[in-house]
């Protein structure tokens, strides 16, 4: 049986340690959070995070 190593990203891996971004992260829809955690995307501004949250929660 093959052994697969699974790496799970944390919110800090997506938005860093910026307090405003982490605070908004907690308010985002779970669907958008999951899609960002599963991607390789990193976000550096609040506006970018809000735009992604809006887009990803609609799909």
KOLTOR-93081 format. One record per residue: chain; x, y, z of N, C-alpha, C in turn. Coordinates in Angstrom, 3 decimals. Layout:
<pts>
<pt A,<X,Y,Z>,<X,Y,Z>,<X,Y,Z>>
...
</pts>
This chain:
<pts>
<pt A,<0.847,-1.196,0.000>,<0.000,0.000,0.000>,<0.883,1.247,0.000>>
<pt A,<0.557,2.174,-0.895>,<1.345,3.405,-0.972>,<0.958,4.364,0.145>>
<pt A,<1.933,5.080,0.612>,<1.708,6.076,1.659>,<1.735,7.465,1.013>>
<pt A,<0.683,8.223,1.180>,<0.623,9.573,0.647>,<0.721,10.561,1.788>>
<pt A,<1.533,11.570,1.599>,<1.644,12.609,2.615>,<0.727,13.756,2.215>>
<pt A,<-0.147,14.137,3.099>,<-1.091,15.219,2.828>,<-0.627,16.478,3.551>>
<pt A,<-0.558,17.571,2.834>,<-0.167,18.847,3.433>,<-1.375,19.761,3.425>>
<pt A,<-1.751,20.209,4.584>,<-2.880,21.126,4.697>,<-2.358,22.529,4.966>>
<pt A,<-2.862,23.482,4.203>,<-2.468,24.868,4.417>,<-3.326,25.471,5.522>>
<pt A,<-2.765,26.438,6.184>,<-3.462,27.191,7.220>,<-3.865,28.546,6.661>>
<pt A,<-4.817,29.236,7.301>,<-5.162,30.586,6.834>,<-3.931,31.495,6.723>>
<pt A,<-2.979,31.346,7.638>,<-1.767,32.173,7.589>,<-0.953,31.891,6.331>>
<pt A,<-1.080,30.708,5.762>,<-0.395,30.391,4.515>,<-1.008,31.144,3.344>>
<pt A,<-2.263,31.544,3.477>,<-2.959,32.276,2.416>,<-2.803,33.784,2.610>>
<pt A,<-3.037,34.282,3.828>,<-3.068,35.734,4.051>,<-1.916,36.269,4.895>>
<pt A,<-1.043,35.408,5.363>,<0.055,35.874,6.200>,<-0.422,36.130,7.624>>
<pt A,<0.246,37.032,8.305>,<-0.078,37.291,9.713>,<-0.694,38.670,9.929>>
<pt A,<-1.185,39.276,8.866>,<-1.825,40.588,8.954>,<-3.153,40.457,9.699>>
<pt A,<-3.311,41.222,10.768>,<-4.501,41.123,11.626>,<-5.788,41.426,10.862>>
<pt A,<-5.772,42.422,9.979>,<-6.981,42.785,9.233>,<-7.390,41.662,8.285>>
<pt A,<-6.415,41.035,7.629>,<-6.727,39.940,6.712>,<-7.226,38.717,7.462>>
<pt A,<-6.604,38.413,8.585>,<-7.055,37.265,9.382>,<-8.444,37.505,9.951>>
<pt A,<-8.733,38.735,10.336>,<-10.059,39.060,10.857>,<-11.116,38.876,9.770>>
<pt A,<-10.817,39.358,8.563>,<-11.772,39.191,7.469>,<-11.908,37.715,7.087>>
<pt A,<-10.807,36.977,7.156>,<-10.837,35.545,6.853>,<-11.919,34.845,7.682>>
<pt A,<-12.028,35.211,8.953>,<-13.008,34.592,9.846>,<-14.448,34.889,9.443>>
<pt A,<-14.664,35.944,8.663>,<-16.006,36.338,8.236>,<-16.367,35.791,6.858>>
<pt A,<-15.389,35.230,6.164>,<-15.610,34.742,4.806>,<-16.463,33.474,4.800>>
<pt A,<-17.191,33.252,3.707>,<-17.945,31.994,3.580>,<-16.987,30.796,3.588>>
<pt A,<-17.403,29.715,4.197>,<-16.559,28.525,4.311>,<-16.134,27.996,2.944>>
<pt A,<-17.019,28.093,1.973>,<-16.697,27.616,0.619>,<-15.497,28.361,0.052>>
<pt A,<-15.461,29.682,0.220>,<-14.348,30.485,-0.286>,<-13.068,30.163,0.480>>
<pt A,<-13.180,29.994,1.791>,<-12.004,29.632,2.595>,<-11.406,28.320,2.100>>
<pt A,<-12.248,27.321,1.900>,<-11.774,26.011,1.476>,<-11.111,26.081,0.108>>
<pt A,<-11.713,26.803,-0.812>,<-11.134,26.911,-2.163>,<-9.766,27.575,-2.110>>
<pt A,<-9.599,28.588,-1.256>,<-8.298,29.245,-1.136>,<-7.272,28.333,-0.458>>
<pt A,<-7.704,27.599,0.551>,<-6.786,26.686,1.233>,<-6.316,25.569,0.308>>
<pt A,<-7.174,25.140,-0.598>,<-6.824,24.071,-1.526>,<-5.968,24.563,-2.691>>
<pt A,<-5.945,25.861,-2.913>,<-5.175,26.427,-4.021>,<-3.766,26.778,-3.549>>
<pt A,<-2.983,27.281,-4.449>,<-1.650,27.758,-4.101>,<-1.613,29.269,-3.972>>
<pt A,<-2.770,29.892,-3.935>,<-2.887,31.352,-3.930>,<-2.493,31.936,-2.584>>
<pt A,<-1.772,33.050,-2.621>,<-1.527,33.862,-1.427>,<-2.096,35.245,-1.695>>
<pt A,<-2.580,35.891,-0.663>,<-3.256,37.184,-0.785>,<-2.541,38.193,0.100>>
<pt A,<-2.303,39.390,-0.438>,<-1.546,40.370,0.336>,<-2.327,41.626,0.705>>
<pt A,<-3.520,41.815,0.126>,<-4.292,43.013,0.461>,<-5.725,42.631,0.825>>
<pt A,<-6.352,43.462,1.611>,<-7.731,43.226,2.031>,<-8.681,43.284,0.834>>
<pt A,<-8.448,44.223,-0.065>,<-9.297,44.327,-1.255>,<-9.245,43.072,-2.109>>
<pt A,<-8.057,42.536,-2.265>,<-7.887,41.304,-3.038>,<-8.616,40.141,-2.359>>
<pt A,<-8.504,40.054,-1.047>,<-9.167,38.985,-0.306>,<-10.684,39.107,-0.418>>
<pt A,<-11.217,40.322,-0.322>,<-12.660,40.531,-0.450>,<-13.143,40.140,-1.844>>
<pt A,<-12.374,40.503,-2.875>,<-12.743,40.169,-4.245>,<-12.751,38.651,-4.438>>
<pt A,<-11.717,37.976,-3.955>,<-11.651,36.521,-4.079>,<-12.776,35.849,-3.298>>
<pt A,<-13.063,36.333,-2.106>,<-14.136,35.766,-1.300>,<-15.464,35.880,-2.031>>
<pt A,<-15.703,37.006,-2.654>,<-16.937,37.220,-3.401>,<-17.022,36.279,-4.597>>
<pt A,<-15.956,36.192,-5.353>,<-15.928,35.330,-6.539>,<-16.056,33.850,-6.182>>
<pt A,<-15.304,33.418,-5.187>,<-15.263,31.995,-4.851>,<-16.527,31.516,-4.133>>
<pt A,<-17.221,32.400,-3.489>,<-18.443,31.965,-2.792>,<-19.628,31.891,-3.742>>
<pt A,<-19.515,32.472,-4.927>,<-20.606,32.447,-5.922>,<-20.626,31.177,-6.740>>
<pt A,<-19.472,30.615,-6.995>,<-19.385,29.441,-7.882>,<-20.110,28.242,-7.336>>
</pts>
